[in-house]
Amino acid sequence: MDRFSAYRVMWILVFFDLPTETKQERKAAADFRKHLLGDGFTMFQFSIYVRHCASRENADVHIRRLRAALPKHGQVGSLVITDKQFAGIELFNCQKAVPPSAPGQQLEMF
């Protein structure tokens, strides 16, 4: 049961600001977003993507993949937090609080 502890399960947040002034920059930004989606990330906000990971070791695998796919220009950041920390998120739509809707759960086979 320790395997599913809220302190062991991790979330990766990737946030980025990529240039999109030229056609080449727009393509690089789109390719980066497609890479994130292909690696199991879900769009949380326009420039923030999240991914659920079963452990810190699993999160490290996805961070290495992220580093390999970084575009030449722009800024990209990542943050790994526990499921317990992610559960404490507060979201607001203007002045109204809205309940967070976590991305779809991923099935872990092994």
N, C-alpha and C positions, 0 to 999 in steps of 0.2 A: 504494500500500500504506500510505502515511502516513495515509490516511483512516481506517483501522481501528486506529490506534495505541492502546495501552492508556492513553496519556496524553491522547489527544484525545477518546475516547469518555467520556461522563459519566453519572453516576447522580444523580438528584435524590432526596433523602430528605425527606419531609414528616412532621413529627411534631406532634401536637396534643393538647390537653386542652380539651375542650368541655363546657360544662354540659349535664346531661341530667335536671334535676329536674322540669321542667314538660313538658307535651306539646309545646308550641311549641319548647322547647329541643331535645327529642329529634328533632323533625322537622328542625330546622336542622342538627343534627349528622348525621342520616341523609342529608340533601340534600348536605352537604359531602362525605361519603364517596362518594356516588353521582357527584358531580362528578369526584372524583379517579379513580374507576374508569372513568368515561366518557372521561377524558383520557389513559387508558393506564397509570395507576398500578396497582400490585399491592400488596395488603396484605402487609406484612412481619411486623408484630406488630399487636396490637389498635389502637394509635394511631400506627402508623408505616407509611407507604406509600412505595414506591419506584417509580422510572421510569427506564428506560434511554433515553439520548439519544445520537444520533450525534455531536454536537458541543456546544460551549459555546453557540453561537448557537441551536441547537435547544433546549437547556435553558432559555435565556432566554425563549423563546416560552412554554414551559410554566410558568415562574415568573410571567410576566405574567398568564396564565390563572388561576393560583392566587390571585394578588392580587385579581383581579376576582371571585372566588368566596368570599372570606373571609366567615365568619359574623360577625354583630354582636357576639357574646360569645364568650369563651374565648381560648385562646392557640394560635397556630399558628406553627411554625418550619419553615424549609427549609434544606437544606444540599446543595450541589453538590460532588461529589467525582469524581475520575477513576476509570475502570474498574480501573486498577492499585491504587488505594487501596481500592476496594470489594472487590477480590480478597483483601485482607489481613484481612478480617473474621474474627473468631473468635466462634463461637456455642457456648453451653453449655446443656445440659439438666441442671439441678442441678449435679452435680460432673463430669458426663461431657461431653467435647467432642463436638460434632456437626458434620458437614460442612455448610457453607452450601449451600442449594439456591436458586440464583438464579431469579428469576421467568422465565417463558418468554421466549425470545428474540423480539424484534420484527423483522419483516421490513422492511427499508428499500428502497423502490422507486426513490427518486431521490436 
